Amino acid sequence: MAELQNESGLNAAELLSALKWRYATKAFDPARKISDKDWDALEQALLLTPSSYGLQPWKFLVIRDPALRARLMPVSWNQKQVVDCSHHLVFAAKIDITLADVSHWTRRMAEVRGVAPESLEVYKGWMVKDLVEGPRHQVIHEWAARQCYIALGNFMTAAALLGIDTCPMEGLEPAKYDEILELPAKGYKTVVACSAGYRALTDKHAATVKVRYPASDILEHRP
């Protein structure tokens, strides 16, 4: 059987090089900005992020306004990355998942794939039984929050492949973010944030060697 070809245009060495180069940037160069072309690609990467059932129970807020970022910095443990980066990205998760949400998603699927909405009734039923009527609904925001971390990882990897630095940020006050960004009224709550831009030449952490456990401690193969 013929081996499938890699159509991504990326080889293994390039991938690993980008991931080794990436680090949680402690100091950004405020004078350097991400180009519109590269940022558009990163937004597309966010939109292409996989999620459970494909439901995408999130909202991504791109914060570029300096005044708004100045308000967010004190509730981000005073981390200067918020104001010095090129783009500050907030990942918010839906507070609830309802029948209306599931119906909206299956209508969108039918529209994009050119199928009758009725053909998705079984799939819709699975989602309703699990997320709306099942035990998972009792922790539905936590479920949605976990989906946001898939998007965060995807965003950081995509950025690294483009030579763009990132700093994932849980060091923030979610409730204060929610208040400033007026999220609960829209049905969302802050989960995590990520600053993106280009590292400052003075950031000594850029040269710090990554510390990871040996592969034998982490990876287990079961042939």
C-alpha positions in Angstrom: 0.0 0.0 0.0 1.4 3.4 -1.0 2.4 5.7 1.8 0.3 8.8 2.2 2.1 12.0 1.3 2.5 14.9 3.8 0.6 17.7 2.1 1.1 20.3 4.8 4.4 21.5 3.3 6.0 21.2 6.8 8.5 18.6 7.8 9.2 17.1 11.2 12.4 19.0 11.7 10.8 22.3 11.0 7.9 21.5 13.5 10.3 20.5 16.3 12.5 23.5 15.6 9.6 25.9 16.0 8.4 24.2 19.2 11.9 24.3 20.7 12.2 28.0 19.8 8.9 28.8 21.5 8.8 29.9 25.1 6.4 31.8 27.4 7.6 35.3 26.5 8.2 37.4 29.6 9.1 40.7 27.7 7.7 41.8 24.4 9.1 44.5 22.1 6.3 47.1 22.1 7.6 48.6 18.8 7.2 45.4 16.8 3.7 44.5 15.6 2.3 41.4 13.9 1.5 42.0 10.3 -2.1 41.9 9.2 -1.3 38.9 7.0 0.2 36.9 9.8 -2.5 37.9 12.2 -5.2 36.9 9.8 -3.6 33.5 9.5 -3.6 33.1 13.3 -7.3 34.0 13.4 -7.9 31.4 10.8 -6.0 28.9 12.9 -8.3 29.7 15.8 -11.4 29.2 13.7 -10.0 25.8 12.5 -9.5 24.6 16.1 -11.3 21.3 16.7 -13.8 21.1 19.5 -16.1 18.4 21.0 -19.0 17.8 18.7 -17.7 20.7 16.6 -19.8 23.0 18.8 -17.1 25.7 19.3 -18.4 26.9 22.7 -16.1 29.8 22.9 -15.4 33.4 21.9 -12.0 34.9 21.1 -11.6 38.6 21.9 -8.7 40.3 20.2 -7.7 43.3 22.3 -5.6 45.9 20.5 -6.9 49.1 22.1 -4.2 50.5 24.3 -6.6 52.0 26.8 -8.5 48.8 27.2 -5.3 46.8 27.7 -4.2 49.4 30.3 -7.4 48.6 32.2 -6.7 44.8 31.9 -3.1 44.9 33.1 -3.8 45.5 36.8 -6.2 42.5 36.8 -3.6 40.5 35.0 -1.3 40.4 38.0 0.3 43.6 36.5 2.0 41.6 33.8 3.5 44.0 31.3 3.0 41.6 28.4 -0.6 42.7 28.3 0.3 46.2 27.2 3.6 45.6 25.5 2.5 42.8 23.1 1.2 43.3 19.6 -2.1 41.6 20.2 -3.7 40.4 23.5 -6.1 37.5 23.0 -8.8 36.5 25.5 -10.4 33.1 25.4 -13.9 33.0 26.8 -16.2 30.0 27.2 -20.0 29.8 27.0 -21.7 29.8 30.4 -24.4 27.4 29.3 -25.2 25.1 26.4 -28.9 25.0 25.5 -31.1 23.3 22.9 -31.0 26.6 21.0 -27.2 26.3 20.8 -27.3 22.8 19.5 -30.1 23.6 16.9 -28.1 26.6 15.7 -25.0 24.5 15.2 -26.8 21.7 13.3 -28.5 24.3 11.0 -25.0 25.7 10.3 -23.7 22.2 9.5 -26.6 21.6 7.1 -26.1 24.9 5.4 -22.3 24.5 4.9 -22.5 20.8 3.8 -25.6 21.3 1.7 -27.7 18.6 3.4 -31.2 18.6 4.8 -31.4 19.6 8.5 -33.5 16.6 9.1 -30.5 14.3 8.2 -28.7 15.6 11.3 -31.5 14.9 13.8 -29.7 11.8 15.2 -26.5 13.7 15.7 -28.4 16.6 17.3 -30.1 14.1 19.6 -26.7 12.8 20.8 -25.6 16.3 21.7 -28.8 17.2 23.5 -28.8 14.0 25.5 -25.2 14.6 26.6 -24.8 18.3 26.9 -28.3 19.7 27.6 -30.1 16.9 29.4 -27.2 14.7 30.7 -25.1 14.9 33.9 -22.4 16.8 31.9 -24.8 19.8 31.9 -24.1 20.3 35.6 -20.5 21.3 34.8 -21.1 22.6 31.3 -19.1 25.8 31.7 -16.1 23.7 32.9 -16.6 21.5 29.8 -16.6 24.6 27.6 -13.5 26.0 29.3 -11.6 22.8 28.5 -12.4 23.3 24.9 -10.8 26.8 25.1 -7.5 25.2 26.1 -7.5 23.2 22.8 -7.8 26.5 21.0 -5.0 28.0 23.2 -2.6 25.2 22.3 -3.5 25.4 18.6 -3.0 29.2 18.6 0.4 29.0 20.3 1.7 26.3 18.0 0.5 28.2 14.9 2.2 31.3 16.2 5.5 29.5 16.8 5.4 28.1 13.2 5.1 31.7 12.0 8.0 32.9 14.3 5.6 34.8 16.5 6.0 34.8 20.3 3.3 34.1 22.8 2.7 34.1 26.5 -0.2 32.1 27.8 -1.7 33.7 30.9 -3.8 32.2 33.7 -2.4 34.9 36.0 -5.4 37.1 35.8 -8.7 37.7 37.6 -11.4 36.2 35.4 -14.3 38.0 37.1 -12.6 41.4 36.6 -11.9 40.5 32.9 -15.6 39.6 32.6 -16.7 42.9 34.1 -14.3 45.0 32.0 -15.2 43.2 28.7 -18.9 42.8 29.6 -18.9 39.1 28.9 -21.5 37.5 31.2 -24.3 39.5 29.5 -23.3 37.9 26.2 -23.3 34.4 27.8 -19.5 34.0 28.2 -16.9 34.0 31.0 -13.1 34.5 30.7 -11.0 31.3 30.9 -7.5 32.3 29.9 -5.6 34.9 27.9 -2.5 34.9 25.6 -0.3 37.8 24.6 1.3 37.6 21.2 4.0 39.6 19.5 7.8 39.6 19.3 10.3 39.0 22.2 12.4 41.9 23.4 16.1 41.4 22.9 16.5 42.0 26.6 14.3 39.1 27.7 16.9 36.8 29.3 14.3 34.0 29.5 14.5 33.5 25.7 17.9 31.8 26.1 16.8 29.6 29.1 17.0 25.9 28.4 13.7 24.1 28.4 13.3 21.6 31.2 11.2 18.5 30.5 11.0 15.1 32.1 12.7 12.3 30.1 10.5 10.8 27.5 10.6 7.5 29.4 8.8 9.2 32.3 6.0 10.6 30.1 5.5 8.5 27.1 4.2 4.9 27.3 4.1 2.7 24.3 1.7 -0.2 24.2 2.3 -2.1 21.0 
